[in-house]
Amino acid sequence: MSKVQFVIGQRWISEAEVDLGLGIVLDVANRRLTLSFPAAGERRTYALDNAPVSRVKYEVGETVRHQDGTRIKITKIVEQAGCLMYVGLTKDQEEFAIPEFELDSFVQFSTPRERLFAGQIDKHEHFFLRYQTLHYQHQHRHSPYFGLAGPRVQLLPHQLYIAGEVAQRHAPRVLLADEVGLGKTIEAGLVLHQQLLSGRIKRALIVVPASLQHQWLVEMLRRFNLSFTLLDEARCNALVGLDSQEESVDYVDDFEDDTEHRANSENPFESAQLVLCSLDFLTDNPVRYQQAVAAGWDLLLVDEAHHLQWSPGHVSAAYACIEGLARVARGLLLLTATPEQLGLESHFARLRLLDPDRYYDLDAFKAEQQSYKPLNDLVQDLLQARDADAGTLSDSQVGALKGYLPVGTLVQLKQQIASDSFASAVDTAITCLLDRHGTGRVLFRNTRNSVSGFPGRQLHGYALDLGDDEQAFVDQPLVAQIRAETFWHSKTQADWWLQDGRVTWLADWLKQNKRKKVLVICASADTAQTLEEYLRLRKGILTSVFHEHMSLIERDRSAAYFADLEEGAQVLICSEIGSEGRNFQFAQDLVLFDLPINPDLLEQRIGRLDRIGQTGTVNIHVPFFRGTAQARLLDWYHQGLNAFEKTCAIGQAVYSRFADELLPALVGQEPQVFEALLSTTRAHAQALLEQLQQGRDRLLELNSCKPQQAQQLVDALADNDQHPALANYMESVFDCFGIDMDRHSEHSLVLHPSDHMRIEQFPGLPESGLTITYQRQQALSREDMQFLTWEHPLVRGAQDLIVLSEFGNTAFCTLKLPPLKPGNLLVEALFVLHCPAPAELQLSRFIPQSVIRVLLDDKGKDLSAVLNVAQLSRLVQKVPRNNAQELVRHARPQLTEIIHKAEQVTQANQAGLIENAKAAVATHLNTEIDRLKALAEVNPNVRQEEIQYLQERLAASQHFLGLAKVRLDSLRVVMTI
């Protein structure tokens, strides 16, 4: 740079700070150069011999603007004492002259052509990285697992199938009802993540029980990289600038006068796109509820939906709250592990929230359920024929199918049997049956019968004897016998734990099993606290406690202390809230200090350990007093329902049938009465299980996970996980942006910002650094590591940083290749089909190419088929920036002509690219529209809103693609040597 002559008044730009606009030379003295940047109000001083600046010279034919706003098209350039005078014509064809020091400073050079001729030339490695970014972005958006690859989850077929099926819908409204332990939270998170990433939704609200708020908050962030805002009253007051003490009034008082004013104030639910709150917060506070409704949501997610009580004669406050939100939310996900066990009325109430127009009459719904058995019999018959490879459909099977499928479908099935295989034809028939009938489109329910990977369960009962002075215990009411601590407390008025034999047994058993992680669940918080204090203070056992009187942070700390496998607590003692939502599958031993009378609650308790991911047999330990209601309830669960060693889907139904007989029999003194009840219960439970196997549960199981489709998704994700492309790509990104990488351990790295970073803050990288892994299994076992995928915010942020800026969109290099004569110029131009459209249309998925590449020599010959971009990038050599700038300046006319030729070549292909994209969109959406229309004729669960949305989406897609233009994205000039 020392050979360059700087003259006061010349215009230069900073190569390191292009946002400063045009600079003007103020002073050249003492081997220093001083530039003023009027657009930014800044001044910079550089060493004269290595100033990172580029001279700005416009050419004849270009348009420039005077600082007063006058524009001219340059017709002549005059040099005066090292400075330039631009002479040209205004829009009124009047001649106007602009000295370069009077040029408008508010200019940016961002297009490849502008940057190249302004001397802003990037490294050729950056050019190649830009190309890779465009290529990988396009490739991932076209993948079948787009939106599902990023979350830190196991690749479980049933979860991925549901996510893939539901997430592709417009405004999905479904009930996720997998049995306890199968991962409904994961399924909901996958759907949410995919819908957000694809642009289908922008705003989501999660409503959960208060005890699960923090767990959901952490799960969404840790597993799905989704940052939710947790709203409670204090947070809402802080957002609207109110003092929480001033606002701590009873919102029910003066409701009519106060509600409208408060609801119209600043709405805290509009402060974030992703919001999480408790159901109690909304039901206890009508003002906040109104604000939540007014905020509007693309997707509403409700956990533990079985707590929403509804009947024709009574609607609970919780149900009414969710019903109001469901009316304004476009999409709705309800999560419950017990969709039918609470009875058809409760099941109908859930479906009514999803689609009140479809599920409007309880009696009609009950009648509809009776029709599923013949359909299930047909499906079972077809499955048996397939497994036996019968070779053809029997006359009875064809006759039965005629009652469900249109004639055209039957003809296609017969053709498939003749041309393909009998087994595939049967699978097609079953798919058609499931698609057209039942609640399969709105209800997904996987059972453990259909999902592998679960451990066994084993009951260990411990019979305890009552003392001679404790026989009065057997005469106590049922609650006092089930929760024996209430009896001892009333008897002694203090220190019940010193009298209750279960406490002694628990302390001794824990001492004998010191190496085991043990979860203890009891009914009340007081009991949990007392047990924990006794075991910790009097027996020296490492304990932790978890109950509803603790804050969310305290509960999380207790759970984390228990989860610490090296220095954590041996035992976690929970009140009943520990039986819902929390997962402790790293432990194999569960102590039920008392037994709940509700069978579903018992299953919820066991489900804290019996989950996917559990590696050993779940041991269920139950201490009980002989000859009491405790012993009889244990026998009723174990011998009547087999509820301990198998999941019990019919428990609530059986309990409802026998409750009037069971409760007296538990405290009765007539053994023969209880034995008879036990026998009757066992027979009824067996009959119900057989009925479920023969009825619609099997249909739902088949519809909730289609193995072939699910396995294809799992295999695609597994292959993607093993591919090294992401790790190699990110290594280049980190190197280009100056991020330090250190080895942490096998398959993991530590990233740190360095002192020579290109930008002040790299997206997703904190100042303290980040530990990353590309291995899914490593990420699942190490929560302290970030799981880097193509969908991780850090990766997506890096890609946006590259493609949404001018990074790497120019380069200059040399190439020595014998077939090419020295001294020739090649221009490599990358074009993209730019189509500004709403994200939810996902038009990039239908554009056939990521980039359109042209490699022209100075005679206009296209060499792109001879040298691809990767090959060329390996062969080229870098050129010092000063030399590159000088060569570009001298070759500008020739380069302009080649670039113009490249644009002409690409423009000729534009119409074809757009038509191909339009055709791909039309084929994809018309196929889905036709399918849904056909389904709507036989299945009322297909909403007309879905069909109308697809039709509108097709029209919008065609419109926006019609506006698409091929845009020059980047240029690389290659000189042969």
Summary of the structure (lengths in Angstrom):
residues: 977
radius of gyration: 35.3
end to end distance: 24.1
largest distance: 118.0
contacts: 3128
relative contact order: 0.10
helix: 48%
strand: 18%
